[in-house]
Amino acid sequence: MKPENEMMKKFIILIMVLAIGAALYEQSLDDKNVYIMVAAIVVFMMGMMWLSSKTPSKNQDNDEDNVQ
């Protein structure tokens, strides 16, 4: 994996952890702000989509074997 991809991956994970931390903190308050919670969940889900798109498929080897 390239070094710039490693840095980007660590940055995305940090942003995701901060977003979930903000959502959990907001959940613990008496006066909850729904917009902050929704924004934190959206940031987390976008980060998960980005990270999972970089993960190779389990069937990648099988697809390459079937090519004639």
N, C-alpha and C positions, 0 to 999 in steps of 0.2 A: 504494500500500500504506500502511496506517495506521502511524503511528509506534510504537504499542504492539506491532504485529505484527513490525516490524523488530527491536525490542528482544528479543522472545520468540525470534525466529529466531536472532539472534546468541547468545542464552543457550543455546539447544538445541545449536547448533553447537559452542559452547565445552564443554558437557557431553559431547558426543560425542567431541571431541578428547581430553578428559581421560580418558574411559573407554578409548579405544583406546590412549592412552599408558600407562595402568595395565596393560592387557592385554599390551602389548609388553614393558613392564618386568618383569612377572610371568613372561613367557615366557623372559626372559633369565636368570632365577635358576636355581640348581641345584635348589633345593627348591620346585617349582612348586605353587601353590595353585589347584586346579581351580575352586573356587567363585568366586574373584576373577575369573578369566578368563571364566567363564560369565556372571557378573554384568555384566562390562564389555561382553561381546558383546550381552547382552540390552538394556542401556542404549543401545548403538549402534544396534541394530535398531529399537528403539522410536523413537529420534530420527529415523531414516531414514523410518520409516512416517509420523511426524508431518509431516516436511518434504515428503514426496512427496504427502501428502493435500492439502497447500496449493497444489500445482502444478496449474494448469488443464490440462484435457485437450486434446490436439491436435485432436480431433474436435468440440470444443465449438461451433465456428462451423457445422459441418455439421449438427449436431443442431438448432440454432436455425433453419436454412434449411428443414428438412423439416417444421416445424410449420405447420399450416394454419390 
